[in-house]
Amino acid sequence: MRLTALAQALLIAAMVWVVLARAGVILTGGSRRARRLVWGVVGFSAVSLLLNLVTPSAGERALWAPVAAALLVTSTVVASAAPKTGHRG
């Protein structure tokens, strides 16, 4: 179980990096790779929402379905936004 938790933590960290890179927060000027990978984050978020809506656990539906919905909406907004250009400052 610890290895599974570690794998999940690494996956979440990678998704955070992709979304932040796509938003231009950690890589100014955007990244071509992040523009493609962010759609994987959107897809993962959509699957996560679906699975959290159909789970037999009422607690999971009540807590994690709204979280998954928020992740789906925010990752879609970032993925759909025009690429950032120029230098921040």
N, C-alpha and C positions, 0 to 999 in steps of 0.2 A: 504494500500500500504506500510506503514511503517513496518508492520509485515512481509510482503513478502520480503522486502528489508533486514530486519534483518535475516530472515530465509536463504536468499541467502548468506548473509555475513558469517553466521555460517557454511553453507555448504562449501563455498570456503575456509574458515579457516581450516576446517576439512580436506579438500583435500590437502591443503598446508602441514599440519602436516603429513599426510600419505606419501606424496612424499618425504618430508625432512627426515622422519624416514626411509623410504625405501632406500634413498640415504646414510644413515648413518650420516647425518649432525646433527640431534638432538638426535639420539639414537645410540651411538657407538655399533658396533657389529650387527647392524640390528635388526629387529623385525619380528618374524614369522607372526604376525598379519598384519604388514605393507606390507609384501610380498604378502599377499592375497588381502588386501584392495586396493593396488595400481592398480590392474587390474580393480577395480570398477571406479577408477579415469580415467583410459584409456577408458573404456566404456562410461563414462559420457562425456569425451572429444570428442569421436567419434560421439556421438549423437548430441552434441553441434555443431560440425562442419557441420554435415548433415543438421541440422535445420537452421543454418546460411547460408548455400548455397541455400536452397530452399525458404527462406523468400522472400516475394514480395518487401521488402524494399531494395532499391539499396544501401542506406547508411549503413544499417546493413551488407549487403553482403560485401561491400567494407571495412568496418572497422573490423567487428567481425569475418568474415570467416578466414582471415589470423591469427588473434589472436587465434581462436579455433584450427586452423591447427598447430600453434606453440605449443600450449598446448598438442595436441594429440601426436605430434612427441616427445616432451621432456618427457612427462609422459611415453610413450612407451619405450624410451631409458632407463629411470630409472627403469621401471618395468622389462625390459629384461636383465639388467646388473647382473653380478654375485653378490651374497650377499657380503657385506663388512664384514670382520672379523678382529679381533684384535683391538687394541687401537690406536686411533689417537694421535699424539703428536710428 
